[in-house]
Amino acid sequence: MDPLTQGVVGAIAVQCLARREEQRLAAGVGFVAGTLADLDVLIRSSTDPLLFLDYHRQFTHALAFVPVAATLLVAALWPWLGWLRRRCGLPQLGLGHLWVWIAIGYGTHGLLDACTTYGTSLLWPFAETRVAWNLVAVIDPGLTLPALTLGLFAWWRRSPRLGRLALAWALVWLGLGLIQRERANTLLTELAASRGGVIERGGAKPTLFNLLLWRGVWQSGEILHVAALRPGWLGPDRTSEGASTPVFRLDRELPGLDPDSIAARDLERFRHFCDGWLVALERDKQGRLLVGDLRYAMLPDEIRPLWAIRLDPSTPGRHVDYVTLREVAPGTLARFAAMVRGSAGAY
């Protein structure tokens, strides 16, 4: 999730265990520890555009790396704690105590990211599986703002009880996401059945900023489908007609590409990152093909994704380009808002 949410969840998790006089120090340590796993975004290469995709949410987010990260961070922070205690009046804190706080704050990061749709290597190095529980979007004010408010009150009042209440809210919101995900998946099953298809793989994924509107992505035979899903609360359920596209096949889209070439290997790296949800987009005048990640789009029932790679079959020995496709067409935001509200005309 976004860095603010990661820091807040790390802070309130540590506050739950700290004594009253330790609340402010605990919140600070937890906040910093909760954000540090995302330092993996610094792993980049000027010659290999996909290197950051290989390492983002990889080993730094793994559960097995938490003790290593906590040990490294304790070693970095311990020499400064005496100076901070003298300057800021912080309470005395033992080495083991600090290690536990950092491990808890840091450990919340990978678990929270696994609750999103992006995919997190929680089980590295034992498995390369990208875990994605599809409970919440990468940015969701419904989780962040109440947890932040309660966490700040816990810091100000030095109240472990308020810290526990903040953490309870975060868990309740994720639980609500689980309920909504299952309701959206039920709608998805009904929608696929109404079209005479069988869902071979796929599911519902939350859209940004809310738990009301979901993006359904599924495969039936050689066709990939997307649709908007909105399980109703006080109103009727809503589903859109959606769109379809053929399954990406390398032998069809780029029949002459050597499977051992750099470009072909980059395609397989991108396929792993996308969990196999590849979609062929347009070719430019030079014959270069855009291949996108079907999991994400500006609108939940559109094919065109938010990011893609560009393959040039004439230069198979070069790395592919990474491309963002975030142009907002007129009316997109208005229709998204109407879909979230459940307006019939938006579907």
C-alpha positions in Angstrom: 0.0 0.0 0.0 1.0 3.6 0.0 3.9 4.7 2.4 1.6 6.6 4.7 -0.7 3.6 5.3 2.3 1.3 5.8 3.8 3.7 8.4 0.5 4.1 10.2 -0.1 0.3 10.5 3.5 -0.3 11.6 3.1 2.5 14.3 -0.2 1.3 15.7 0.9 -2.4 15.8 3.9 -1.4 17.9 1.8 1.0 20.1 -0.4 -1.9 21.1 2.5 -3.6 22.9 4.2 -0.5 24.4 3.7 0.9 27.9 2.0 4.2 28.4 5.3 6.1 28.8 6.7 4.4 25.7 3.8 5.3 23.3 5.5 8.1 21.5 8.8 6.3 20.9 6.9 3.2 19.9 4.9 5.0 17.4 8.0 6.6 15.8 9.9 3.3 15.7 6.9 1.5 14.2 6.2 4.1 11.6 9.7 4.2 10.3 10.1 0.4 10.4 6.7 0.0 8.6 7.9 2.0 5.6 11.4 0.7 5.1 10.6 -2.4 3.1 9.8 -0.2 0.1 13.4 0.9 -0.2 13.5 -1.9 -2.7 12.3 0.7 -5.3 15.9 2.0 -5.3 17.0 -1.3 -7.0 17.0 -0.1 -10.6 19.1 -0.3 -13.7 19.6 2.2 -16.5 20.0 -0.7 -19.0 17.3 -3.1 -17.7 13.9 -1.3 -17.4 12.3 -4.4 -15.7 14.8 -4.8 -12.9 12.7 -2.8 -10.5 9.7 -5.1 -11.2 11.8 -8.1 -10.3 12.7 -6.7 -6.8 9.8 -4.6 -5.8 7.8 -6.5 -3.2 10.4 -9.3 -3.3 12.9 -10.2 -0.7 12.5 -7.0 1.4 8.8 -7.9 1.9 9.3 -11.6 2.7 8.5 -13.0 6.2 11.8 -14.7 6.3 13.6 -11.4 5.9 11.9 -9.7 8.9 14.5 -10.9 11.5 17.4 -9.9 9.2 15.9 -6.5 8.6 15.2 -6.0 12.3 18.8 -6.9 13.2 20.3 -4.6 10.6 18.0 -1.7 11.7 18.8 -2.2 15.4 22.5 -2.1 14.6 22.0 1.1 12.8 19.7 2.8 15.4 21.3 1.6 18.6 24.2 4.0 18.7 21.8 7.0 18.4 19.3 6.0 21.1 21.4 7.3 23.9 21.7 10.7 22.3 18.0 10.8 21.5 17.1 9.9 25.1 19.2 12.8 26.4 17.9 15.3 23.8 14.2 14.2 23.8 13.7 12.7 27.2 12.9 9.3 25.7 12.4 6.3 28.1 15.1 3.7 28.6 14.8 0.9 26.0 16.6 -2.4 26.0 18.2 -3.9 22.9 15.8 -6.8 22.7 12.9 -4.6 23.3 13.9 -2.4 20.4 14.4 -5.5 18.1 10.9 -6.7 18.8 9.4 -3.3 18.1 11.2 -3.1 14.8 10.4 -6.6 13.8 6.7 -6.1 14.4 6.6 -2.7 12.6 8.6 -4.1 9.7 6.7 -7.3 9.5 3.3 -5.6 9.0 4.6 -4.2 5.7 4.6 -7.4 3.7 1.4 -8.7 5.3 -0.4 -5.5 4.4 0.9 -5.5 0.9 -0.3 -9.1 0.5 -3.8 -7.8 1.2 -3.7 -5.9 -2.1 -3.9 -7.1 -5.7 -0.3 -6.3 -6.7 1.4 -9.5 -5.5 4.0 -9.9 -2.7 6.7 -12.5 -2.4 5.9 -13.4 1.2 7.3 -16.9 1.0 10.7 -15.9 -0.5 13.2 -17.7 -0.7 11.2 -20.9 -0.3 8.8 -20.0 -3.1 8.5 -17.3 -5.8 4.7 -17.2 -5.5 3.3 -13.7 -5.5 0.7 -13.6 -2.8 -2.3 -11.3 -3.5 -5.4 -11.7 -1.3 -7.4 -8.9 -3.1 -8.9 -7.4 0.0 -8.1 -3.7 -0.4 -6.7 -1.3 -3.1 -3.2 0.1 -2.8 -4.8 3.4 -1.7 -7.9 3.2 0.4 -8.8 6.2 2.6 -11.4 4.1 4.5 -8.5 2.2 6.0 -5.9 4.9 6.3 -7.8 8.0 7.6 -9.5 6.4 10.7 -6.4 4.4 11.6 -4.2 7.6 11.2 -6.6 9.6 13.4 -6.8 7.0 16.1 -3.1 6.5 16.0 -2.4 10.2 16.4 -4.7 10.4 19.4 -2.9 7.3 20.9 0.4 9.2 20.4 -1.0 12.4 21.9 -2.7 10.8 24.8 0.0 8.1 25.3 -2.8 5.6 25.2 -2.2 1.9 24.4 -6.0 1.4 24.3 -6.4 3.9 21.4 -3.5 2.2 19.6 -5.4 -1.2 19.9 -8.6 0.5 18.7 -6.7 1.8 15.6 -5.3 -1.6 14.8 -8.8 -3.1 15.4 -10.2 -0.7 12.8 -7.6 -1.7 10.2 -8.4 -5.4 10.8 -12.2 -4.7 10.6 -11.7 -2.8 7.3 -9.7 -5.7 5.8 -12.4 -8.1 7.0 -15.0 -6.0 5.3 -12.8 -6.3 2.2 -13.0 -10.0 2.5 -16.8 -10.0 2.6 -16.9 -7.6 -0.4 -14.5 -9.7 -2.3 -16.6 -12.8 -1.9 -19.8 -10.9 -2.8 -18.1 -9.6 -5.9 -16.8 -13.1 -6.8 -20.4 -14.3 -6.6 -21.5 -11.6 -9.0 -18.6 -12.6 -11.3 -19.6 -16.2 -11.3 -23.2 -15.3 -12.2 -22.1 -12.9 -14.9 -19.8 -15.6 -16.5 -22.6 -18.2 -16.3 -25.0 -15.8 -18.0 -22.6 -15.6 -20.9 -22.3 -19.3 -21.2 -18.7 -19.4 -20.1 -16.8 -21.2 -17.3 -14.3 -19.3 -15.2 -11.0 -21.2 -15.6 -9.1 -18.6 -13.5 -9.6 -15.1 -12.3 -11.5 -13.2 -9.7 -12.6 -9.8 -8.4 -10.1 -7.1 -7.5 -10.9 -3.9 -5.6 -10.7 -0.5 -7.3 -8.9 2.5 -5.9 -10.2 4.4 -2.9 -13.2 2.1 -2.1 -14.5 -1.3 -1.3 -17.8 -0.8 -3.3 -16.6 -1.1 -6.9 -14.6 -4.2 -8.1 -12.9 -5.2 -11.3 -13.7 -8.7 -12.5 -11.0 -10.4 -14.5 -11.4 -14.0 -15.8 -10.4 -16.4 -18.5 -12.8 -18.7 -20.3 -11.2 -20.8 -23.0 -9.0 -18.6 -25.2 -10.7 -15.4 -24.2 -9.9 -13.0 -21.3 -12.8 -10.9 -19.9 -13.2 -7.8 -17.7 -16.2 -6.3 -16.2 -17.3 -3.9 -13.4 -18.9 -5.4 -10.3 -20.7 -3.6 -7.6 -22.4 -5.7 -4.9 -25.3 -3.7 -3.6 -25.9 -2.7 0.0 -29.0 -0.5 0.0 -29.6 -0.8 -3.7 -29.4 -3.5 -6.4 -26.3 -5.3 -7.6 -24.6 -3.7 -10.6 -22.5 -5.4 -13.3 -21.3 -3.9 -16.6 -21.2 -5.6 -20.0 -17.4 -5.3 -19.9 -15.0 -6.2 -22.7 -13.1 -9.2 -24.0 -9.7 -9.9 -25.7 -7.9 -13.0 -26.8 -5.4 -14.8 -24.6 -1.8 -13.6 -25.3 0.1 -16.2 -27.4 3.7 -15.5 -28.2 3.6 -17.8 -31.3 0.7 -15.8 -32.6 1.7 -12.2 -31.7 5.5 -12.6 -32.3 6.0 -15.8 -34.2 9.6 -15.2 -35.2 10.9 -14.2 -31.7 13.6 -16.5 -30.4 12.4 -17.8 -27.0 16.0 -17.6 -25.7 16.4 -13.9 -26.7 16.7 -11.1 -24.2 13.3 -9.7 -25.3 11.6 -13.1 -24.9 13.1 -13.6 -21.4 11.9 -10.0 -20.5 8.4 -11.0 -21.6 8.5 -14.0 -19.3 9.7 -11.8 -16.4 6.7 -9.5 -17.1 4.4 -12.4 -17.3 5.5 -13.6 -13.8 5.0 -10.0 -12.5 1.5 -9.9 -14.0 0.6 -13.4 -12.7 0.0 -14.4 -16.3 -2.6 -11.7 -17.2 -0.9 -10.5 -20.4 -2.9 -8.7 -23.1 -1.6 -7.7 -26.6 -2.4 -4.1 -27.4 -1.5 -2.1 -30.5 1.5 -2.1 -32.7 3.2 1.2 -33.7 4.5 2.1 -37.2 7.8 0.4 -36.5 6.1 -2.9 -35.7 6.7 -2.7 -31.9 4.1 -4.4 -29.9 2.7 -3.2 -26.5 1.9 -6.0 -24.1 0.0 -4.9 -21.0 -1.0 -6.1 -17.5 -4.7 -6.8 -17.6 -5.2 -6.7 -13.8 -5.3 -2.8 -13.8 -7.1 -0.2 -15.8 -8.5 3.3 -15.4 -12.0 1.9 -15.4 -12.9 -1.6 -14.1 -14.6 -2.7 -17.4 -11.9 -1.5 -19.8 -9.1 -3.6 -21.4 -6.4 -0.9 -21.8 -4.1 -1.3 -18.7 -2.1 1.1 -16.7 1.3 -0.2 -17.7 2.9 -2.3 -20.4 6.1 -3.4 -22.0 7.0 -2.6 -25.6 8.7 -5.3 -27.6 10.6 -4.7 -30.8 10.9 -8.0 -32.8 13.6 -6.4 -34.9 16.0 -6.1 -31.9 15.5 -9.3 -29.9 18.9 -8.8 -28.3 17.8 -5.6 -26.4 15.8 -5.2 -23.3 12.1 -4.3 -23.7 10.8 -0.8 -22.7 8.5 -0.3 -19.7 5.6 2.0 -20.6 3.0 3.7 -18.4 -0.5 4.2 -19.9 -2.2 6.6 -17.5 -3.8 9.1 -19.8 -7.2 10.0 -18.5 -9.8 10.3 -21.2 -12.6 12.9 -20.9 -15.4 11.6 -18.7 -13.3 8.8 -17.1 -13.3 10.2 -13.6 -17.0 11.1 -13.7 -17.9 7.6 -14.8 -15.7 6.0 -12.2 -17.4 8.1 -9.5 -20.9 7.2 -10.9 -19.9 3.5 -10.8 -18.8 3.7 -7.2 -22.2 5.4 -6.3 -24.0 2.6 -8.1 -25.7 4.9 -10.7 -27.5 2.7 -13.3 -26.4 4.9 -16.2 -22.8 4.2 -15.5 -23.2 0.5 -16.2 
